Amino acid sequence: MSSRRRKPDWLKMRPPSGQRFAEIKSTLREHDLHTVCEEANCPNLGECWSGSDGPGSGPGTATFMLMGDRCSRGCNFCDVETGGMDPLDEDEPANVADAVAEIGLDYVVLTSVDRDDLPDGGSRHFAETIREIKRRDPEIMVEVLIPDFGGDETAVRRIIDAEPDVIAHNVETVERLQWPVRDRRAGYEQTLDVLEQVDRESDIHTKTSIMLGLGEYDHEVYRTLRDLRNVGVDIVTLGQYLQPSRSHLDVFEYVHPDAFETWRRVAEEELDFLYCASGPMVRSSYKAGELFVEALSREGTSVEAARAEARAASD
């Protein structure tokens, strides 16, 4: 279907603004850091950076994008530039940790571009950034949204060994649509394998995200959710695919908010996910800290207990 179709009212958003937004942006530029919030034109950038007063949400959430702003893969839904990757910045782990402290976050999300050009896929750099943040303050909760590292179990294990609080890896869409949505080097089974390894080798919570509106059928979404739960995924988010530019995949359908609410109930009440954030504007890192802390409370684990465990692990 045409990408020129008019967006429904529920997808209208306000441009980011405000003092907090300006402060965070200034801090990121000072440390020469990238965020996926900016690079992927996230629709929630202003809301997340401005923060909220909810428990565990901190003074705002920014998702730091490691290892540059250019990716070795070319997924047809993503606005991050492909090719021409720079060498790794050895100071980046420390710079990210400094920025986290300066901004005052208590829940941090880290992600990265794919770096298939590196022998370890960048997993050592990723792990060192986690450790730098935890070294400065073990009570900071860290969520990481990792690549598949080409299915290399050793690379995934490096992330596990760095002991983040949540490890996410996005399946993005149903199995039938993996191509043309994702780069051919990605894949449904490879994603399930990464998530299953984390569940098998650790007690770290696992998370993934699905885009709707790409032409998937309801039974395919249900099967995807079931497959994810079967490999031990704890948290899932569902959001509307929005076309970043006319060179990207067209939007097949604008899914109604009621349908997203139905999928939330299916995920939480029938399939027993720890929580499911589901809505047209939801993205993988949307209110990540706030929702995770709320879910821990429902599970009977306080954020103080989780942080005490993190302190003990660092000793």
Secondary structure as UniProt FT lines:
FT   TURN            3..4
FT   HELIX           9..11
FT   HELIX           19..30
FT   TURN            31..32
FT   STRAND          34..35
FT   HELIX           36..39
FT   TURN            40..41
FT   TURN            43..44
FT   HELIX           45..50
FT   TURN            55..56
FT   TURN            58..59
FT   STRAND          63..66
FT   STRAND          70..71
FT   TURN            76..77
FT   STRAND          81..82
FT   TURN            90..91
FT   HELIX           92..103
FT   STRAND          107..112
FT   TURN            116..117
FT   TURN            119..122
FT   HELIX           123..136
FT   TURN            138..139
FT   STRAND          141..145
FT   HELIX           149..151
FT   HELIX           153..161
FT   STRAND          166..168
FT   HELIX           175..177
FT   HELIX           178..181
FT   TURN            184..185
FT   HELIX           188..201
FT   STRAND          205..212
FT   HELIX           218..230
FT   TURN            231..232
FT   STRAND          235..240
FT   TURN            246..247
FT   HELIX           257..265
FT   HELIX           266..270
FT   STRAND          275..278
FT   TURN            280..281
FT   TURN            284..287
FT   HELIX           288..299
FT   HELIX           303..314
//
